Amino acid sequence: MIKKTLYFGNPTYLSLANEQLVIKLPEVEKNKDLSDSFKKEAFRTIPIEDIGILILDHKQITITQGLLEKLLSNNCAVITCSSNRMPIGLLWPLSGNTIQSERFKDQINASLPLRKQLWQQTIKQKIENQAYVLNIKRGEVVKNMLVWANNVRSGDPDNYEARAAAYYWKCLFPDLPGFTRDRDGIPPNNLLNYGYAILRAVMARSLVASGLLPTLGIHHHNRYNAYCLADDIMEPYRPFVDKLVIEILDSGMEYDIITSDIKAELLKIPTLDVCVNGKRSPLMIAAGLTSSSLYKCFSGEIRKISFPCM
């Protein structure tokens, strides 16, 4: 079942009652000019089991410890945002699978050749998906990218990922001469940052549910990064976010700042239609299939990760 992504950008009081997320708006409750019936309608509840991601984007949001406990026990990813309204933190459960310690061992004991082969699969699919976006959305020639994808070797020692990225970002936004992908760069880098943060939360949630440790990557190994594996496995999913950002720009929406309308579009990321193993499903479900297949690779059951194709 596809889980809900909930976003709160106003003063809100969030609590727990009867296995339900209880939403109260302080400004409504304190307003004496509003009728009791209106205040009652402003009071909402949502079943905890229906929630996959919770985004908190206001300094005057209050959330109870009881609610946090219940959200995490149901493998919900909780994202907090900074003063500039960008995601800054991610909270996920310590234990997301009944045989987690056994799965941790398989992940930790994965051999270097296996990890290099998995990285090869990851980069190959990422470049193929990037090529699709360039061809469909920009009409660019992508024969070179498909050649690079086919030439990726175990561990990507020739760094075809960087070669493809240079060509990809150069052609992706033709109306923005000199655009470069930089976290602190000019818009639409802000949209990409926001979208990737949501994608990262989706992937981290799925990895935890599969009993894997998001910190221990197959390629990324930054000592300060708590989500190396999530950053690895989300690579082939990034072009889905890129495609959505292109569609936002092409619609004519102002994107210098991330407005509520743009956020509404980016919050659709977990429900984007993707194809894994020839079957279509929402991105959040596909992420679960990918993380589950990754564990099977670690345990020796299979040799290939189930990644989405475009």
TIZA-470777 format. One line per 8 residues: their letters; for each residue x, y, z of C-alpha. Coordinates in steps of 0.1 Angstrom, whole numbers, plus 5000, padded with zeros to 4 digits. Example, Ala and Ser with C-alpha at 12.3 -4.5 7.8 and 13.67 -1.06 7.14 Angstrom:
! residues 2
AS = 5123:4955:5078  5137:4989:5071;
//
This chain:
! residues 310
MIKKTLYF = 5000:5000:5000  5013:5034:4991  5019:5055:5022  5009:5092:5026  5034:5120:5025  5023:5147:5050  5036:5183:5049  5031:5209:5077;
GNPTYLSL = 5041:5245:5070  5020:5264:5095  5018:5264:5134  5004:5230:5142  5000:5208:5173  5006:5171:5164  4997:5144:5189  4986:5108:5192;
ANEQLVIK = 4952:5093:5201  4938:5058:5193  4966:5050:5169  4958:5082:5150  4978:5113:5142  4958:5141:5156  4962:5175:5139  4952:5207:5157;
LPEVEKNK = 4957:5243:5145  4964:5266:5174  4954:5297:5155  4920:5283:5148  4914:5271:5183  4923:5305:5198  4902:5325:5174  4871:5335:5193;
DLSDSFKK = 4854:5348:5161  4852:5313:5146  4822:5290:5153  4826:5258:5173  4815:5238:5142  4842:5254:5121  4868:5246:5148  4856:5210:5149;
EAFRTIPI = 4861:5207:5112  4896:5220:5115  4904:5191:5138  4917:5161:5118  4930:5126:5124  4950:5103:5101  4958:5066:5108  4995:5062:5117;
EDIGILIL = 4998:5031:5095  4989:5052:5065  5018:5076:5069  5052:5071:5052  5068:5105:5054  5062:5135:5077  5077:5169:5068  5078:5195:5095;
DHKQITIT = 5084:5230:5080  5076:5256:5107  5093:5267:5139  5059:5267:5158  5051:5230:5152  5047:5210:5183  5049:5172:5182  5045:5149:5211;
QGLLEKLL = 5070:5122:5221  5042:5096:5220  5035:5104:5184  5072:5103:5174  5075:5069:5190  5045:5055:5171  5056:5070:5138  5091:5055:5141;
SNNCAVIT = 5077:5021:5152  5057:5021:5120  5088:5030:5099  5078:5065:5091  5105:5089:5080  5103:5123:5098  5120:5153:5080  5126:5186:5097;
CSSNRMPI = 5133:5218:5078  5156:5247:5085  5148:5285:5087  5151:5287:5049  5124:5261:5045  5148:5234:5032  5151:5199:5046  5179:5197:5072;
GLLWPLSG = 5173:5166:5092  5159:5131:5089  5147:5108:5117  5143:5071:5111  5139:5040:5133  5169:5022:5148  5152:4988:5142  5131:4983:5110;
NTIQSERF = 5132:4946:5105  5127:4915:5127  5160:4899:5117  5180:4932:5115  5212:4920:5132  5215:4890:5107  5210:4914:5078  5235:4938:5092;
KDQINASL = 5261:4910:5092  5254:4901:5056  5257:4938:5046  5289:4944:5066  5305:4912:5053  5298:4919:5016  5330:4915:4997  5347:4943:4978;
PLRKQLWQ = 5341:4926:4944  5304:4923:4951  5301:4960:4962  5320:4970:4930  5296:4950:4909  5266:4965:4926  5280:5000:4920  5285:4991:4883;
QTIKQKIE = 5248:4982:4881  5238:5014:4899  5258:5037:4876  5247:5019:4844  5210:5023:4853  5215:5059:4864  5232:5069:4831  5205:5051:4811;
NQAYVLNI = 5178:5070:4830  5196:5103:4825  5198:5096:4788  5160:5090:4787  5153:5123:4804  5176:5142:4780  5161:5126:4749  5124:5129:4759;
KRGEVVKN = 5125:5163:4776  5152:5180:4756  5155:5161:4723  5192:5157:4728  5214:5131:4712  5221:5105:4738  5239:5078:4718  5271:5088:4736;
MLVWANNV = 5255:5083:4770  5241:5049:4761  5276:5039:4750  5290:5051:4783  5264:5032:4802  5273:4999:4784  5310:5005:4790  5307:5009:4828;
RSGDPDNY = 5329:4983:4844  5329:4969:4879  5334:4998:4904  5333:5023:4875  5371:5028:4875  5368:5049:4843  5344:5073:4861  5317:5072:4834;
EARAAAYY = 5293:5086:4860  5312:5119:4860  5315:5120:4822  5278:5114:4818  5270:5140:4845  5290:5167:4827  5271:5161:4795  5238:5157:4812;
WKCLFPDL = 5238:5189:4832  5252:5209:4803  5222:5199:4782  5194:5197:4808  5186:5234:4812  5194:5250:4778  5177:5283:4788  5202:5287:4816;
PGFTRDRD = 5236:5291:4800  5264:5280:4823  5242:5261:4847  5260:5237:4869  5247:5212:4894  5258:5227:4927  5240:5224:4961  5246:5261:4967;
GIPPNNLL = 5242:5271:4931  5216:5292:4913  5180:5280:4908  5167:5254:4900  5194:5239:4922  5170:5247:4951  5143:5226:4935  5167:5197:4929;
NYGYAILR = 5179:5199:4965  5144:5198:4979  5134:5169:4956  5165:5149:4964  5159:5153:5001  5125:5138:4998  5139:5110:4976  5166:5104:5002;
AVMARSLV = 5140:5100:5029  5120:5076:5008  5151:5055:5002  5164:5055:5038  5130:5044:5049  5129:5015:5025  5165:5004:5034  5156:5004:5071;
ASGLLPTL = 5124:4984:5064  5146:4958:5046  5169:4955:5076  5198:4974:5061  5220:5001:5076  5217:5033:5056  5251:5045:5069  5272:5017:5053;
GIHHHNRY = 5274:5024:5016  5285:5003:4987  5304:5032:4972  5299:5064:4992  5319:5064:5024  5320:5099:5038  5327:5096:5075  5303:5124:5082;
NAYCLADD = 5274:5110:5061  5248:5090:5080  5231:5080:5047  5258:5067:5024  5238:5036:5013  5207:5057:5007  5228:5081:4986  5242:5051:4966;
IMEPYRPF = 5209:5034:4959  5189:5065:4951  5212:5074:4922  5191:5057:4894  5160:5074:4910  5175:5109:4907  5165:5114:4870  5128:5110:4880;
VDKLVIEI = 5132:5141:4902  5151:5159:4874  5122:5151:4850  5097:5165:4875  5118:5197:4880  5120:5202:4842  5082:5199:4840  5079:5225:4868;
LDSGMEYD = 5102:5249:4849  5085:5243:4816  5051:5251:4831  5062:5287:4836  5061:5286:4874  5085:5311:4891  5112:5290:4908  5136:5315:4923;
IITSDIKA = 5121:5305:4957  5102:5273:4965  5066:5284:4968  5038:5263:4983  5027:5254:4947  5062:5241:4939  5063:5222:4971  5030:5206:4963;
ELLKIPTL = 5045:5193:4930  5077:5181:4947  5058:5163:4973  5044:5141:4946  5078:5124:4943  5069:5093:4964  5039:5087:4941  5056:5091:4908;
DVCVNGKR = 5050:5063:4883  5081:5042:4878  5088:5008:4862  5107:4980:4880  5111:4945:4865  5086:4954:4838  5059:4964:4863  5047:4999:4871;
SPLMIAAG = 5043:5011:4907  5046:5043:4927  5082:5053:4935  5078:5046:4972  5068:5010:4964  5096:5007:4939  5121:5019:4965  5110:4990:4987;
LTSSSLYK = 5116:4965:4958  5150:4980:4952  5161:4978:4989  5147:4943:4992  5167:4931:4962  5198:4948:4975  5196:4927:5007  5192:4895:4986;
CFSGEIRK = 5224:4905:4967  5242:4908:5001  5229:4874:5012  5238:4857:4979  5203:4849:4968  5205:4870:4936  5232:4890:4918  5213:4920:4904;
ISFPCM = 5195:4949:4921  5160:4957:4909  5163:4993:4898  5137:5015:4880  5140:5021:4843  5125:5050:4823;
//
